[in-house]
Amino acid sequence: MELIRNSIACYDIILDKVSTYEESTDAIVPDTYPDIARIAYADGMVNMKDESPQNDRILVSGTVNTTVLYQPEGENGLRRLDVPVSFAYIEEIRGCNSESKCFVRCTVADVKAHAVNSRKMGITARLCFEITAYQQSELCHTQSIQPADEQLEVLYQTQDISLLKEVKNCEFTILDDLEWNHSEDLEILHTDCLLRQSEARANNGRLLLRGEAIMQMLMRDDTGAIEQVSKTVPFTQMIDVDGILEGQKVEVRLAVCSLDCVLAPDDILSVGIGVRAVVLSDQVHTIQTIRDLYERKHQLGVQIKQIPVQTCKLGGRFSADSTEVMPIGMRVMQYLSAKAVCTSVQMESPEQARIKAEVDVLYLDEENSLFQTHRTVHFPVKLSTAEGVIPSDIQMQVTISPSGEDSVNLYTNASGVYCGRRKQNIQDITAVTLGSERAKIMAGVTLVLRRVDEGEHLWDIARQYATTMSAIRSANNLSDDAEPVKEQMLLIPLEQ
């Protein structure tokens, strides 16, 4: 007997995780700067240098370029210190190797700065890593059997499974020059960048990607006043993807790996954004497997194993809004900015999720002094998902308004993608051998009248009497797809 095998190339998701990690350093105040009285603000931008899949781990390294504003002793206004914090983060993942593909988004969840003494400060950057690792795999199974004679009966079944077909990493840069009047009077203190895609269209080996980079910039003018300014940079990118077909459904995940914003003296804001992307596509396969088999005249030796399969169905993008009140703990005169970084998602039901986020709010008190408050906030959001479908790749935008004298309303838009993933087993026949002859059933009897019990199928009855379903259907005038009903009497022809 010949086993006919089928093979499907695919990718397995071997890691999909959000982790937080802290890296610290110390900074000395330069001799030309005054002593520290109070630290008012700290934040940072990530410059990722490397994301390397290795044996059983992924190494992510880079630098957090932190900016600290402090109130000097005996002076008005704020002094600025720029302090680089290097990091090297390792995520352990069994089965990963140098051939694996990965997507990494590293975001600054929080930067804390404290005065060790009047001339020295300690800085701790808390980073949020979203890491997904993809490993090339192959689904191999027996889809049919070529029998040596006509005595073998095989029950086949088919099922549709969606597998991750293509994973491609790529990099590109968004460059633009924006007009900005009186830029010589402004200083950029910090910039956050969020990438939103509006179109991802496949076209025979190429992918057209359109979207926009939304930048939230904290600015200081020549009077020392601080405000947040938003700028949007549209982008269009063509990405080569071998084998992709026109109209094929794809999902693209984007991560900012570097960001440069420079105010030029000729009223120009020059923007350079380094982007790393992963392009994903899935495919539905109709696979045929063997549910059961027997030989009418001989015993069979059958070896069976269960193949674990990870199905993956890309479900499109989503957007959901939420509102929460965050206490500040002091009287606020003016709110300047807020940002939120998602660190986890808990599904409470298929329609309700709770997003855990690290939130920073920047504001001025009654004396016009700058303060910064950090909180962990849980945002309830309504989603439309089916069982087994999870939200991922979540990014958050926050707007704020006062809520009383000492708290703030956080209006949040969370966007991301749906992904349906499920683990299931596929029965695989790995070997079939012909054994000794069966003992004859009811020797000399050619026809049996039998009552059908509840839940019995025609296949099980035919196997019990070493005959065929077609023979039973013919003897009882049943159609080709008919199953007997409970308490029905059947004539069972026996082979002698």
N, C-alpha and C positions, 0 to 999 in steps of 0.2 A: 504494500500500500504506500502510495506516495502522498506526502503532506505538501499541499500547495501553500506557500508562505507569502505574506504580504508585508511590505515595509513602508512606513511613512516617516519622513524626516520632519522634525519639529523642534521647538524649544521648550524647556521646562523652566519655570520660575523657581529658583532654589533659595531665593531670599527676597523678602519684601518687608522692609523694616524701617521704622523711624526711631532714631536714638539721639540722646543728648550727651554732650561731652564738654568738659571744661578744660581750659588751658590758661595758665597764669604767668605773669611776669611782673617785674618791678621796673619803675622808671624814676630817674633822678631829675629833679627840676633844674634846668640850666642855670648857670651862675648869673646870667643876665636877667633872670626872671625873679619876681618877688616870691616870698613864702606863701604856702597854701593856708588859707583860712577855712574854705569850704569847697568841696567838690560839688558842682551843680549838675553836670551832665556827662554821660559817657555812652558812646555807641561805636559801631564799627562796620566795615565792609570786608567781605571775604574775597581774597584772590586765590583761587584754587590752582595749584600747580600740577598736581598729578592725582589720578585715580586709577590704580593698578590692580587688576585681579591677579592673585598669585595662588600658590597651592594652599587651599583651605582658608583663604583670607582675602580681604580687599583692603588695600592701603590708600588712604586719602590724605594728602598733605597740601599745605599752603600757608597763607599768612592772613591774619585779621588786622587790617589797618584801622586801629582805634583812634578816636578823637575824644579828648577829655577837655572840658571847660571847668576852670576853677576860679573861685573868688579869692583874689590876693589879699593878704593882710594889709590894712591901711589904704586900700585903693578901691575905687569904683570900677565897674565893668568886669569883664571876664577875660582870663588868659587861656590860651589854647595850647595844648600839647598833643602831638601826633606820635603814637607809640605803636610800632608793629609787634604783633604777637604771633609767633610761628606755632604751627600745630602739625601733628602727624597722628592720624586716627586709624586704628586697625579694627575691622569688623571680621570676626571669625565666622566662616561659613564652610561647612563640610561639602566637598564635591566641587568646590571652585578651583579653577586652574587658570593658567595664562591665556587659554583659548576662550574663557568665559567672557561674556559681554555684560556691562553694567551701566546703570544710570545712577548718578549721584547728584543730589541737590544739597548744598551746604548753606545754611542761613544762620545769621546771628540772632539768637533768641534773646540774649541779654548781655550787656557789658556792665560789670560792677567795678567801680574805682573807689578806693579808700585811702585816706592819708595815713601812712605809716608814721611820719613825722612831718614837720613843716617843709622839708626838702625832698621827701620821697613818698611815692604813692605805689600801691599795689593794684594791679589790674587783672581781672578775671573775665575772660570771654567765654560765654556759654553758647555752644554751637548746636544746631539741630541738623542731623544728617538723615536725609531720606535716601535709602539705598535699595535698589532692586537689581538682582543678579540673574542672568539668563544663561542657561547651559544647553548647548546643542544636544539633542537626543534623537532616538529613533524608536518608533513603535513597531515591533515585529510580532506577528501572530499568524497562526494557521487559519486561513480563510476557507479552505475546502480540502477534501480528500479524494484522491484518485484511487478507487478500489481495485483490487486484483480480480474480483468477480462481481456478480450482481447480487450477492447475498448480504452486502453491507447496507445498512439503513442509517442515514445521517439526518439529524434535525438541525437546520441552520437558523440563525437569527441575525437580523441586521439592526444597527443603531447608528444614529448620527452623533458625532462628537466634534466639538470645535477645539482645534489645537492652534497654538501660537506658531505661525509659519515663518515669519521673518523678523529679525532683530538687527538693526543697523545703527551704529554710532556715527555721528558726524559733528563737525564744529564749524561755526561761522562767526563773523563779526558784524555788528550793526554800527555803522558810522554815519554821523550826521552833524551838521552845523546849524544851530538855531539862532535866530536874531534875538538879542536881548539888550534893550536900551539901557544905558547908564550902567553897564556891567562893571565898569571900573570902580564903582562905589560898593560893590557887593563881594561877599566872601562865602563860599560854599563850605558849610561845616560838615554836612553828612548827606548821603544820598542812598535811598532804598530804591530798588528796581524790581518791578513785577512784569513778567512777560505774559501777554495774552494773545493767543492765536485766534484768528477769525476764519481761516480757510486752510485746509490741507487736502490738496487734490492730486491724485495719482494720474500720470500720463505717460505710460509705456517707458519705463526705465528712469523716469524723473518724477520728482515730487515738488509741486508748487506750494510754498508755505507763506502765508500772509498773517500779519498780526501787528501788535504794537507793544512798545516798551513804555510802561507807565512809571515815571520817576517822581518820587517824593523827596524834594530837596529842602534841607534846613539851611536857611540863609541868614547872614548877618550883614547889616549895612554899615556905613561909615560912622553912624551915630551909636552903634552898639545894639540897635533894635534887632530882634530875632523873629523870623516868620518862616512858615512852611510854604513852599511853592511847588505846584505840580506841573510837569511837562510830559508830553506824550510824543514819542518818536515812532512813526509807522515804519514797518520793514516788509520787504518781499525777498524771498530766498528760494533758489532752485537747488534741490538736493538730488544727486544721482543715487538711485536705488535699483540695483540689478534685479530684473525679473518682475518688477512691479508693473501691473497692467492698468490701462486706462479705466477710470471709474472704480478701481479697487479701494475698499474701505481700509483706511490706515488711522493709526493714532500716533501723535507726536508729543513727546514730553520734552520740555525745555528747562534748562537751568542756567542761571547767570554764573559764570566762573570768574569774570573780571569786569571791572567798571571804572572808567575814567571820565570825569566831567571837569572841564577846564574852562574858566571864563577868560576869554581873550580880550585885550584892550580895545579891539575894534567892534565892541558890542556883539560879540559872537559867543555862544556856548557850544564848545566842541564836545561831542559825546562819542565814546567808544565802548561798546559792550561786547565782551566775549561770551559766546553762547555755546554750550554743549547740548546736543540733542540725541534722542533715541527714537527711531522710527519703527513702529510695530504694526504687524498685520496678522490676522488670523484666517483660518480656513476651516470650513465644515467638511468633514469626511464621513461618507456612509461606509461603514465597515461591516463585513460579514464574518461571524464567528460560529463555532460549532457548540451548540447547546448540549447535545447528547448524541450517542451513536450505539449501535449494537449490530452483531452479525447473526443471521438467522440460524446458521448451522454450527457455528463455532463460538467458543468463548473468546473474549477479546481482552488483551492487556492494554490498558490506556493510561498514559501518563499525562497529568493535568497540572498546570500551574496558573496562579492568578497574577496577571500583569497589572501593577499599579499605574494608572494613567492620570495625569493632571490636565483636566480640560481648562481651556481659557477662551472666553468670548469677550471681545472688546465691546463696550456698551455705549460709547459716546460720552460727550461732555455734559456737565451739569453746573448750575449756579443756584445758590440758596442764600437767603438773607436771615439775619438774626439780630436781636437787640438784647443787651444786658446793661445793667447799671454797675459801675465800678466805684467803690469808695476811695476817696483821696486822703481824707483825714485832716484836712486843713482848708481854710477859706481860700478860694481861687478867684483871681481877678480876670485872667484870660487863659484859655486853653490854646496851645500852639499846634500840637501834633499828637498822633497816636499811631502805633503799628502793632500788628498781631502776627505771631508765628505759630502755626499748628504743630503740636507735638504728638497728638494721638487722636483717634476717632473711635468712639464706642457706639455700636449699633444697639439701640434699645428696642427697636422693632424694625420691620422692613421699611416703615415710613418715617421713623424718628431716629436721629443720631445726635450724639453729644460730642462736640469738638472741644478738646482741651487745647488752650492756646496761651502762650506767654505774651503779655500785653505791656507795652511801655507807653506812658502818657507824659508829655512835656507841657509845662504850664508856668504862669507867673502868679506870685502871691500878691497880697495887698500892697506890698512895698516894691512891687515890680521886680522882685528877685526871681531868678530862674530855678525851677525845681523839676525833678524827674521821679516818677513813681512806677514801680514794676509790680505786676500782679499776675497770678495764674487765674484765668477765667475760663469757665465752661459755658460754651454757647450751644443752646439747643437749636437744631435745624431740621426742617422737614425735607425728606427725600422720597423719591418714587423709585423704589428698588424691588426686585424680586428676590426670592430666597437664593442664597449663594452669591448674590451680587454685592460687592463692597465698593464704597467710595475711596478713591486714592488720589495721589498727586494734588493735594489740596493746598491752595494758596488763598490768602486772606487780604482784603482791603477794609480799612476802618475809617469811618468819619465819626466826629464827636460833637456833642453839644452839652451844655451844663445841665445838671440834674440837682437842683438845690444849690447850697453854698459850698458843699464839700464832697460832691460826687459828680460823676460824669456818665452820660449816656454813650454807649458804644454801639454804633450801627455798623454791622459787619456783613460783607458779602464774601461768601466762601465759594470758590469754584474748583472744579477738578474733573475727574473722569470716573465712569463706572466700569468695573471689570468683574465679569462673572467667572469664578473659579471654583472647581469642585474636584475632589479626588474620588476616583472610582476604580474598580477592578474589572479587567476583561479576562474571561476564561480562555486559556490557550491550550490546545492539544499539542503536546511536544513529541509524542511517540504513540504508535498503535501497532500491536503485534497480534498475530492470529494464534489462538490457543487450541486446546483439545475440542473434540466435537461435543456439542450439547447433547444431553440426554433427551430422548424424544418425549414430547409432552403428550400424555394420553395416547399411547401407542394404539394404532388401529382406529382412532377417532378422527374424523375429518371435519366435523362441524360441532361447535359448542354454542349453546344459547346462554347468554350472560346478561345480568342486570347491571346497569351503570349506576355507580354510587355518586354521591355529591362530590363535585370537585375533580372528578376523573377526566382525563383528556384522552383523545383517541391514540395519541402517541404512546402513552403509558400502557394502554390496553394491548396495542399491537406488540409492544416490546415484551409484555408479560407472556404472550402466547407465541413469540418468535414468528410473527407474521408481519404483514405490512398494513399501513393505513389505507392504501388504495384497495387492497383486497377486502378489508372490512367495509369500506364505503360501497364497493361494488356489490357485496352480498346483501347490503341493507338499503340500497338505492339512495345513498346520501350524496349530496353535492360535494364538489372537490374541496370546499372550504368549510364544510359543516362539521360541528362538534356535537356529540351525543348529549342529550339532556338528562337530568337526574331522573332515575327510575325508568329509563328507557331500556327495552330489551334489545340486545344486539346478537346477530348471528356472527360467530367468529370462525372463519375457515382456517383449518390447521393444515400445514404442509406435512406430508408423510414421505 
